[in-house]
Amino acid sequence: MAKRRKGVGFHSAAGLVRYFDAEEKTALKISPWLVVAIAIGTMIAVILANILYPLS
């Protein structure tokens, strides 16, 4: 029977944690409120465009 290697999953998981921690520090951070404000602004722009320039 083949020998079973202990801790292989733990080491690979630790590498992923280190990768995502490093990635998170350099990533662009956007406030959730800014995302909501942009969505609301886009909705208002689409509604106004539909009122001012109707398709039919």
Backbone bond lengths (Angstrom), bond angles and torsions (degrees), N, CA, C in turn:
res aa  C-N    CA-C-N  psi(-1)  N-CA   C-N-CA  omega(-1)  CA-C   N-CA-C  phi
1 M - - - 1.446 - - 1.525 109.53 -
2 A 1.292 114.58 148.09 1.462 120.01 179.86 1.524 110.37 -74.46
3 K 1.326 114.31 147.01 1.456 118.27 177.92 1.519 109.48 -73.29
4 R 1.267 114.59 144.65 1.448 119.90 179.97 1.527 108.96 -94.56
5 R 1.325 116.34 129.46 1.463 120.27 180.00 1.521 108.65 -90.34
6 K 1.308 115.83 124.16 1.462 120.17 179.60 1.516 109.91 -90.24
7 G 1.320 115.34 144.07 1.459 120.83 172.72 1.512 115.37 81.64
8 V 1.313 119.56 7.87 1.463 120.29 -179.43 1.521 110.17 -65.17
9 G 1.318 117.50 -43.44 1.458 120.74 179.87 1.509 112.45 -63.85
10 F 1.321 116.59 -37.39 1.457 120.19 -178.70 1.524 111.59 -66.07
11 H 1.322 117.04 -42.86 1.463 119.76 -178.78 1.526 111.32 -65.94
12 S 1.311 116.86 -40.55 1.458 118.20 179.85 1.520 110.61 -69.90
13 A 1.322 117.49 -35.57 1.462 119.73 177.59 1.521 110.37 -67.08
14 A 1.320 117.90 -37.92 1.463 120.90 178.64 1.529 110.24 -63.89
15 G 1.314 117.65 -36.57 1.459 120.70 177.22 1.516 111.61 -64.97
16 L 1.328 117.09 -40.02 1.464 120.39 177.90 1.517 110.97 -65.74
17 V 1.308 116.85 -39.58 1.460 119.70 179.02 1.519 109.41 -62.76
18 R 1.319 117.61 -43.79 1.463 120.75 178.46 1.524 110.98 -63.31
19 Y 1.338 117.37 -39.35 1.469 121.25 179.81 1.526 110.32 -63.27
20 F 1.332 117.46 -47.64 1.453 119.76 -177.20 1.522 111.87 -70.92
21 D 1.321 119.00 -31.38 1.457 120.36 175.42 1.521 110.77 -65.03
22 A 1.319 116.83 -42.57 1.458 120.61 179.74 1.527 110.37 -68.14
23 E 1.303 117.47 -38.22 1.457 121.79 -179.74 1.528 110.56 -66.69
24 E 1.307 116.13 -37.75 1.463 120.23 -176.16 1.519 112.19 -67.48
25 K 1.325 117.71 -31.85 1.458 120.81 -177.75 1.524 111.84 -68.91
26 T 1.314 117.76 -31.03 1.457 120.42 -177.47 1.522 112.52 -98.56
27 A 1.311 117.96 -2.93 1.461 121.28 -176.18 1.534 110.86 -76.75
28 L 1.310 115.80 153.36 1.450 121.95 175.57 1.517 108.57 -72.77
29 K 1.318 116.59 127.90 1.462 120.27 -178.83 1.520 109.27 -106.65
30 I 1.339 115.49 125.37 1.455 122.13 -179.91 1.521 107.61 -118.28
31 S 1.310 115.88 134.26 1.457 121.18 178.70 1.532 110.17 -67.16
32 P 1.320 117.87 141.15 1.475 119.77 176.42 1.523 112.34 -59.76
33 W 1.322 117.11 -32.04 1.468 120.08 179.10 1.520 110.91 -67.96
34 L 1.310 117.43 -32.61 1.459 120.58 177.31 1.531 110.72 -66.96
35 V 1.319 116.81 -38.86 1.471 120.84 177.84 1.525 110.04 -63.52
36 V 1.335 116.86 -43.18 1.466 121.07 178.52 1.518 110.42 -64.25
37 A 1.324 117.42 -42.55 1.466 121.10 -179.80 1.531 111.05 -64.25
38 I 1.318 117.28 -40.42 1.471 120.42 177.98 1.526 110.60 -64.93
39 A 1.338 117.11 -40.07 1.469 120.46 178.87 1.527 110.51 -64.24
40 I 1.328 117.32 -43.72 1.465 120.60 179.79 1.531 109.81 -65.97
41 G 1.324 117.74 -41.50 1.458 120.65 177.82 1.522 112.49 -62.22
42 T 1.320 116.23 -39.29 1.468 120.20 177.45 1.526 110.98 -65.40
43 M 1.330 116.55 -41.56 1.475 119.63 178.20 1.524 111.04 -62.14
44 I 1.322 117.14 -42.93 1.464 120.67 179.34 1.522 110.49 -64.14
45 A 1.318 117.64 -41.02 1.466 121.16 179.37 1.523 111.32 -63.66
46 V 1.329 117.39 -40.51 1.470 120.67 179.82 1.524 110.69 -68.14
47 I 1.323 116.56 -41.50 1.475 119.84 179.41 1.525 110.15 -65.22
48 L 1.329 117.80 -43.73 1.469 120.10 178.25 1.529 111.40 -64.41
49 A 1.311 117.92 -39.81 1.467 120.13 178.19 1.523 110.70 -63.75
50 N 1.327 117.01 -36.86 1.461 120.83 178.75 1.521 111.18 -68.70
51 I 1.329 117.12 -35.77 1.475 120.40 179.05 1.528 110.38 -73.75
52 L 1.336 117.40 -43.97 1.464 120.19 -175.71 1.528 112.62 -77.21
53 Y 1.316 117.81 -33.51 1.456 122.14 -178.10 1.522 110.15 -128.23
54 P 1.319 118.09 75.51 1.483 119.65 -179.54 1.532 110.97 -67.92
55 L 1.337 114.82 152.53 1.470 119.72 -177.12 1.517 112.45 -74.15
56 S 1.332 118.63 -32.88 1.467 118.09 -178.12 1.497 113.49 -101.26
